[in-house]
Amino acid sequence: MAESELTVRNLFVARGGRPVLRDVSINVPRGEITALLGANGAGKSTLVLTIAGILPALRGDISCDGVQLLGRPPDAVRRHGVALVLEGHPVLTGLSVRDNLDAAALMHTRREAVREIEAALEIFPELRDRLTTAAQNLSGGQKQMVVIAQAMISRPRYLLIDELSFGLAPSIVSRLAETIAAIARRGVGILLIEQFTTLALSLTKRAYVMERGAVAFAGSCEELRQHPEILHGAYLASGQAAAQALRA
């Protein structure tokens, strides 16, 4: 097992008494963006929620640079270098942007918090003019910037991003894509769930495709480009499974 990777091995997870993940294994290396693709309901969000310590696993192994994470609570997972950016860019709506960033910095000393908040604002200078604005009054793109900034304040070695482009305008998506590429170049490993496969494949070198709670493909993005039937098959299988469930 590499000492500079986020690794998941043979992970099994159930939700509501039903199996959701079956024998899932992935690697997320430092300094790269790794794509996690698949149709809705394939298990992608369950996987990142489990890595982040929000959902329990039945069995398996999750480690960050050789440190065991499985069974640790979310705050401990974050302290060990893994930060989650949830789908739908959720913010503390009743608080200002400044208060949202301050809340993310509670794990630090005051001096460290000032430094990390400033570093986050250097990533998203657009937020400087919005520090006193209530988060509920931000645009979707600005909320996504706040959520990514909150994650970066924890000084992560790995970022788990669930649906970067969800509900956002193409110009904002382009801006955010450039940002996460720059974050990866600084040595952060990123696991990216993204509904737009073209965007995901343009940002990444390697990808995993999930289908019905299992990894159906693990390999290079170039291979996926050359064999689009792999992705098409995963999305088609998911649609067929959903139709069968509705008829049951």
Contacts in CASP RR format, 6 or more apart in sequence:
PFRMAT RR
TARGET T0000
AUTHOR 0000-0000-0000
METHOD contacts of the structure
MODEL  1
MAESELTVRNLFVARGGRPVLRDVSINVPRGEITALLGANGAGKSTLVLT
IAGILPALRGDISCDGVQLLGRPPDAVRRHGVALVLEGHPVLTGLSVRDN
LDAAALMHTRREAVREIEAALEIFPELRDRLTTAAQNLSGGQKQMVVIAQ
AMISRPRYLLIDELSFGLAPSIVSRLAETIAAIARRGVGILLIEQFTTLA
LSLTKRAYVMERGAVAFAGSCEELRQHPEILHGAYLASGQAAAQALRA
1 7 0 8 1.000
1 63 0 8 1.000
1 66 0 8 1.000
2 27 0 8 1.000
2 29 0 8 1.000
3 65 0 8 1.000
3 66 0 8 1.000
4 29 0 8 1.000
4 30 0 8 1.000
4 65 0 8 1.000
5 27 0 8 1.000
5 28 0 8 1.000
5 29 0 8 1.000
5 30 0 8 1.000
5 65 0 8 1.000
6 27 0 8 1.000
6 28 0 8 1.000
6 51 0 8 1.000
6 62 0 8 1.000
6 63 0 8 1.000
6 64 0 8 1.000
6 65 0 8 1.000
6 82 0 8 1.000
6 157 0 8 1.000
6 158 0 8 1.000
6 189 0 8 1.000
6 191 0 8 1.000
7 25 0 8 1.000
7 26 0 8 1.000
7 27 0 8 1.000
7 28 0 8 1.000
7 61 0 8 1.000
7 62 0 8 1.000
7 63 0 8 1.000
7 66 0 8 1.000
8 24 0 8 1.000
8 25 0 8 1.000
8 26 0 8 1.000
8 27 0 8 1.000
8 47 0 8 1.000
8 51 0 8 1.000
8 60 0 8 1.000
8 61 0 8 1.000
8 62 0 8 1.000
9 25 0 8 1.000
9 60 0 8 1.000
9 61 0 8 1.000
9 62 0 8 1.000
10 23 0 8 1.000
10 24 0 8 1.000
10 25 0 8 1.000
10 59 0 8 1.000
10 60 0 8 1.000
10 61 0 8 1.000
11 21 0 8 1.000
11 23 0 8 1.000
11 24 0 8 1.000
11 25 0 8 1.000
11 47 0 8 1.000
11 50 0 8 1.000
11 57 0 8 1.000
11 59 0 8 1.000
11 60 0 8 1.000
11 61 0 8 1.000
11 62 0 8 1.000
12 19 0 8 1.000
12 21 0 8 1.000
12 22 0 8 1.000
12 23 0 8 1.000
12 24 0 8 1.000
12 57 0 8 1.000
12 58 0 8 1.000
12 59 0 8 1.000
12 60 0 8 1.000
13 19 0 8 1.000
13 20 0 8 1.000
13 21 0 8 1.000
13 46 0 8 1.000
13 47 0 8 1.000
13 50 0 8 1.000
13 55 0 8 1.000
13 56 0 8 1.000
13 57 0 8 1.000
13 58 0 8 1.000
14 20 0 8 1.000
14 58 0 8 1.000
15 46 0 8 1.000
15 55 0 8 1.000
19 213 0 8 1.000
20 43 0 8 1.000
20 46 0 8 1.000
20 213 0 8 1.000
21 43 0 8 1.000
21 46 0 8 1.000
21 47 0 8 1.000
21 50 0 8 1.000
21 57 0 8 1.000
21 213 0 8 1.000
21 214 0 8 1.000
22 213 0 8 1.000
22 214 0 8 1.000
23 214 0 8 1.000
24 47 0 8 1.000
24 210 0 8 1.000
24 213 0 8 1.000
24 214 0 8 1.000
24 215 0 8 1.000
25 215 0 8 1.000
26 34 0 8 1.000
26 36 0 8 1.000
26 47 0 8 1.000
26 191 0 8 1.000
26 208 0 8 1.000
26 215 0 8 1.000
26 218 0 8 1.000
27 34 0 8 1.000
28 34 0 8 1.000
28 158 0 8 1.000
28 189 0 8 1.000
28 190 0 8 1.000
28 191 0 8 1.000
29 189 0 8 1.000
30 157 0 8 1.000
30 158 0 8 1.000
30 187 0 8 1.000
30 188 0 8 1.000
30 189 0 8 1.000
31 184 0 8 1.000
31 185 0 8 1.000
31 186 0 8 1.000
31 187 0 8 1.000
31 188 0 8 1.000
31 189 0 8 1.000
31 190 0 8 1.000
32 184 0 8 1.000
32 189 0 8 1.000
32 190 0 8 1.000
32 204 0 8 1.000
32 205 0 8 1.000
32 206 0 8 1.000
33 180 0 8 1.000
33 181 0 8 1.000
33 184 0 8 1.000
33 189 0 8 1.000
33 190 0 8 1.000
33 192 0 8 1.000
33 203 0 8 1.000
33 204 0 8 1.000
33 205 0 8 1.000
34 189 0 8 1.000
34 190 0 8 1.000
34 191 0 8 1.000
34 192 0 8 1.000
34 204 0 8 1.000
34 205 0 8 1.000
34 206 0 8 1.000
34 207 0 8 1.000
34 208 0 8 1.000
35 192 0 8 1.000
35 194 0 8 1.000
35 197 0 8 1.000
35 200 0 8 1.000
35 201 0 8 1.000
35 203 0 8 1.000
35 204 0 8 1.000
35 206 0 8 1.000
35 207 0 8 1.000
35 208 0 8 1.000
35 221 0 8 1.000
36 44 0 8 1.000
36 47 0 8 1.000
36 48 0 8 1.000
36 191 0 8 1.000
36 192 0 8 1.000
36 193 0 8 1.000
36 207 0 8 1.000
36 208 0 8 1.000
36 210 0 8 1.000
37 44 0 8 1.000
37 193 0 8 1.000
37 194 0 8 1.000
37 197 0 8 1.000
37 200 0 8 1.000
37 207 0 8 1.000
37 208 0 8 1.000
37 209 0 8 1.000
37 210 0 8 1.000
37 231 0 8 1.000
37 234 0 8 1.000
38 44 0 8 1.000
38 209 0 8 1.000
38 210 0 8 1.000
38 211 0 8 1.000
38 231 0 8 1.000
38 234 0 8 1.000
38 235 0 8 1.000
38 238 0 8 1.000
39 211 0 8 1.000
39 234 0 8 1.000
39 235 0 8 1.000
39 237 0 8 1.000
39 238 0 8 1.000
39 239 0 8 1.000
40 238 0 8 1.000
41 213 0 8 1.000
41 238 0 8 1.000
42 210 0 8 1.000
42 211 0 8 1.000
42 212 0 8 1.000
42 213 0 8 1.000
42 234 0 8 1.000
42 238 0 8 1.000
43 210 0 8 1.000
43 213 0 8 1.000
44 162 0 8 1.000
44 193 0 8 1.000
44 210 0 8 1.000
45 87 0 8 1.000
45 162 0 8 1.000
45 193 0 8 1.000
46 55 0 8 1.000
46 213 0 8 1.000
47 210 0 8 1.000
48 84 0 8 1.000
48 160 0 8 1.000
48 162 0 8 1.000
48 191 0 8 1.000
48 193 0 8 1.000
49 55 0 8 1.000
49 84 0 8 1.000
50 56 0 8 1.000
50 57 0 8 1.000
50 62 0 8 1.000
51 62 0 8 1.000
51 69 0 8 1.000
51 77 0 8 1.000
51 82 0 8 1.000
51 84 0 8 1.000
51 160 0 8 1.000
51 191 0 8 1.000
52 74 0 8 1.000
52 77 0 8 1.000
52 78 0 8 1.000
52 82 0 8 1.000
52 84 0 8 1.000
52 160 0 8 1.000
53 69 0 8 1.000
53 71 0 8 1.000
53 72 0 8 1.000
53 73 0 8 1.000
53 74 0 8 1.000
53 77 0 8 1.000
54 74 0 8 1.000
54 84 0 8 1.000
56 71 0 8 1.000
57 70 0 8 1.000
57 71 0 8 1.000
60 70 0 8 1.000
61 68 0 8 1.000
61 70 0 8 1.000
62 68 0 8 1.000
62 69 0 8 1.000
62 70 0 8 1.000
63 69 0 8 1.000
63 70 0 8 1.000
64 77 0 8 1.000
64 80 0 8 1.000
64 81 0 8 1.000
64 82 0 8 1.000
64 157 0 8 1.000
64 158 0 8 1.000
65 157 0 8 1.000
67 80 0 8 1.000
69 76 0 8 1.000
69 77 0 8 1.000
69 80 0 8 1.000
69 82 0 8 1.000
72 80 0 8 1.000
74 84 0 8 1.000
75 107 0 8 1.000
78 84 0 8 1.000
78 107 0 8 1.000
78 154 0 8 1.000
78 156 0 8 1.000
79 107 0 8 1.000
79 154 0 8 1.000
81 154 0 8 1.000
81 155 0 8 1.000
81 156 0 8 1.000
81 157 0 8 1.000
81 158 0 8 1.000
82 156 0 8 1.000
82 157 0 8 1.000
82 158 0 8 1.000
82 160 0 8 1.000
83 151 0 8 1.000
83 152 0 8 1.000
83 154 0 8 1.000
83 156 0 8 1.000
83 158 0 8 1.000
83 159 0 8 1.000
83 160 0 8 1.000
84 151 0 8 1.000
84 159 0 8 1.000
84 160 0 8 1.000
84 162 0 8 1.000
85 147 0 8 1.000
85 148 0 8 1.000
85 151 0 8 1.000
85 159 0 8 1.000
85 160 0 8 1.000
85 161 0 8 1.000
85 162 0 8 1.000
85 164 0 8 1.000
86 147 0 8 1.000
86 162 0 8 1.000
87 162 0 8 1.000
87 163 0 8 1.000
87 166 0 8 1.000
87 193 0 8 1.000
88 144 0 8 1.000
88 162 0 8 1.000
88 163 0 8 1.000
88 166 0 8 1.000
88 167 0 8 1.000
89 140 0 8 1.000
89 141 0 8 1.000
89 143 0 8 1.000
89 144 0 8 1.000
89 146 0 8 1.000
89 147 0 8 1.000
89 166 0 8 1.000
90 143 0 8 1.000
90 147 0 8 1.000
91 100 0 8 1.000
91 135 0 8 1.000
91 136 0 8 1.000
91 138 0 8 1.000
91 143 0 8 1.000
91 146 0 8 1.000
91 147 0 8 1.000
92 99 0 8 1.000
92 100 0 8 1.000
92 103 0 8 1.000
92 135 0 8 1.000
93 134 0 8 1.000
93 135 0 8 1.000
93 136 0 8 1.000
94 134 0 8 1.000
94 135 0 8 1.000
94 136 0 8 1.000
95 103 0 8 1.000
95 134 0 8 1.000
95 135 0 8 1.000
96 131 0 8 1.000
96 132 0 8 1.000
96 133 0 8 1.000
96 134 0 8 1.000
96 135 0 8 1.000
97 127 0 8 1.000
97 130 0 8 1.000
97 131 0 8 1.000
97 132 0 8 1.000
97 133 0 8 1.000
97 135 0 8 1.000
97 138 0 8 1.000
97 146 0 8 1.000
98 131 0 8 1.000
98 132 0 8 1.000
100 135 0 8 1.000
100 146 0 8 1.000
100 150 0 8 1.000
101 117 0 8 1.000
101 120 0 8 1.000
101 121 0 8 1.000
101 131 0 8 1.000
101 146 0 8 1.000
101 149 0 8 1.000
101 150 0 8 1.000
101 153 0 8 1.000
102 113 0 8 1.000
102 117 0 8 1.000
103 150 0 8 1.000
104 149 0 8 1.000
104 150 0 8 1.000
104 151 0 8 1.000
104 153 0 8 1.000
104 154 0 8 1.000
105 112 0 8 1.000
105 113 0 8 1.000
105 116 0 8 1.000
105 117 0 8 1.000
105 153 0 8 1.000
106 113 0 8 1.000
107 154 0 8 1.000
108 116 0 8 1.000
108 153 0 8 1.000
113 153 0 8 1.000
116 152 0 8 1.000
116 153 0 8 1.000
116 154 0 8 1.000
116 155 0 8 1.000
117 153 0 8 1.000
119 152 0 8 1.000
119 153 0 8 1.000
120 149 0 8 1.000
120 150 0 8 1.000
120 152 0 8 1.000
120 153 0 8 1.000
121 127 0 8 1.000
121 128 0 8 1.000
121 149 0 8 1.000
123 148 0 8 1.000
123 149 0 8 1.000
123 152 0 8 1.000
123 179 0 8 1.000
123 182 0 8 1.000
123 183 0 8 1.000
124 145 0 8 1.000
124 146 0 8 1.000
124 148 0 8 1.000
124 149 0 8 1.000
124 179 0 8 1.000
126 142 0 8 1.000
126 145 0 8 1.000
127 142 0 8 1.000
127 145 0 8 1.000
127 146 0 8 1.000
127 149 0 8 1.000
130 138 0 8 1.000
130 142 0 8 1.000
135 143 0 8 1.000
135 146 0 8 1.000
138 146 0 8 1.000
139 172 0 8 1.000
140 167 0 8 1.000
140 168 0 8 1.000
140 172 0 8 1.000
141 168 0 8 1.000
141 169 0 8 1.000
141 172 0 8 1.000
141 176 0 8 1.000
144 164 0 8 1.000
144 168 0 8 1.000
144 172 0 8 1.000
144 176 0 8 1.000
145 176 0 8 1.000
148 159 0 8 1.000
148 161 0 8 1.000
148 176 0 8 1.000
148 179 0 8 1.000
148 180 0 8 1.000
151 159 0 8 1.000
152 159 0 8 1.000
152 183 0 8 1.000
156 188 0 8 1.000
157 187 0 8 1.000
157 188 0 8 1.000
157 189 0 8 1.000
158 188 0 8 1.000
158 189 0 8 1.000
158 190 0 8 1.000
158 191 0 8 1.000
159 180 0 8 1.000
159 183 0 8 1.000
159 188 0 8 1.000
159 189 0 8 1.000
159 190 0 8 1.000
159 191 0 8 1.000
160 190 0 8 1.000
160 191 0 8 1.000
161 180 0 8 1.000
161 190 0 8 1.000
161 191 0 8 1.000
161 192 0 8 1.000
161 193 0 8 1.000
161 194 0 8 1.000
162 193 0 8 1.000
163 193 0 8 1.000
163 194 0 8 1.000
163 195 0 8 1.000
164 173 0 8 1.000
164 176 0 8 1.000
164 177 0 8 1.000
164 180 0 8 1.000
164 192 0 8 1.000
164 193 0 8 1.000
164 194 0 8 1.000
164 199 0 8 1.000
165 173 0 8 1.000
165 176 0 8 1.000
165 194 0 8 1.000
165 195 0 8 1.000
165 196 0 8 1.000
165 199 0 8 1.000
166 195 0 8 1.000
168 176 0 8 1.000
173 196 0 8 1.000
173 199 0 8 1.000
177 199 0 8 1.000
177 202 0 8 1.000
177 203 0 8 1.000
180 190 0 8 1.000
180 192 0 8 1.000
180 203 0 8 1.000
181 203 0 8 1.000
183 190 0 8 1.000
184 190 0 8 1.000
192 200 0 8 1.000
192 203 0 8 1.000
192 204 0 8 1.000
194 200 0 8 1.000
197 231 0 8 1.000
200 207 0 8 1.000
201 207 0 8 1.000
201 221 0 8 1.000
201 224 0 8 1.000
201 225 0 8 1.000
204 221 0 8 1.000
205 220 0 8 1.000
205 221 0 8 1.000
206 218 0 8 1.000
206 219 0 8 1.000
206 220 0 8 1.000
206 221 0 8 1.000
207 217 0 8 1.000
207 218 0 8 1.000
207 219 0 8 1.000
207 220 0 8 1.000
207 221 0 8 1.000
207 224 0 8 1.000
208 215 0 8 1.000
208 217 0 8 1.000
208 218 0 8 1.000
208 219 0 8 1.000
209 215 0 8 1.000
209 216 0 8 1.000
209 217 0 8 1.000
209 218 0 8 1.000
209 224 0 8 1.000
209 230 0 8 1.000
209 231 0 8 1.000
209 234 0 8 1.000
210 216 0 8 1.000
210 234 0 8 1.000
211 233 0 8 1.000
211 234 0 8 1.000
211 237 0 8 1.000
211 238 0 8 1.000
212 237 0 8 1.000
212 238 0 8 1.000
212 241 0 8 1.000
216 230 0 8 1.000
216 234 0 8 1.000
217 224 0 8 1.000
217 230 0 8 1.000
217 234 0 8 1.000
223 230 0 8 1.000
224 230 0 8 1.000
224 231 0 8 1.000
END
